[in-house]
Amino acid sequence: MKKIIINPENPKGILVDLTAEEIAEKEQNNIDGQAEAETRQDKIAEKINLKNSAKAKLIAGEALTEDEANTIVL
């Protein structure tokens, strides 16, 4: 992997290799980003499931859980 360094001595920039530490940090950032995206997707799916469950229970005349009731916007 490479990066461009632009500074007064090299106004057009120079291409240099990333250090092992920079590569490891970049890879960890990618892993962290994926984990965050999966967590967001899980929360969205959970909310959709709660709304669907609440709707089905309302139609059937069943009691809602507190979480299901919290999904209803009046």
N, C-alpha and C positions, 0 to 999 in steps of 0.2 A: 504494500500500500504506500501511496505517496501523498505528499501535501505540498502546497505552494507557499513559499515564504516571500512576502513583499515587504521591503524595508528601504530606507534611504540609499543604502549601498546597492540594492538590487530592485530598482523601481519597476522593472518589468517582471520581477519575480523569479525565483529559482525553485526547481522541483527537487524535493528531498524525500528520502524514505522515512516512514514513521518508525518511531522507536518501538521496542517490544512492549513497553509500558503504555504507549499511546494506542497500540493495536489492541491490547488487553482491555483498556478503558472503553474503546469503541465497541468491542464485542460485548462487554458487560452492559453498555448503554442499550445495545440492540436487544439483549435478553430482557432487561428491565422494561423496555418499551413494549415488547411483546406481552409480558406479564400484565402490564397496566391495561393494554388493549383487551386482553382476555377477561380481566376483572370487570372492565366496563361492559363488555358484551354479556357477561354473566348477570350483572345487575339489571341490565335492560331486559334480558330474558326472564328474570325473576319477577320484575314488575309486570311484564306482559302476562305471565302465568297467573299472578295474583288478580289482575283485572279480569282475565277470562274466568277464573274460578269464582270471583265475586259476581260476575254477570250470570253465570250458570246457577249459582245459589239463589240469587234474587229471582230469577225466572222460576226456579223450583220452589221458592218460598222457604228456603232453609236459612238458618242463622249464619251470619258472616263472622269470620275471625276478625280481630282488631286490625291486622295488617290488610285484610281484604277491604274492610270498611274505610281504612285510610286512603285507599286508591280511588275512592269515589269522590268526584269533585261536584259540589253542589253550587 
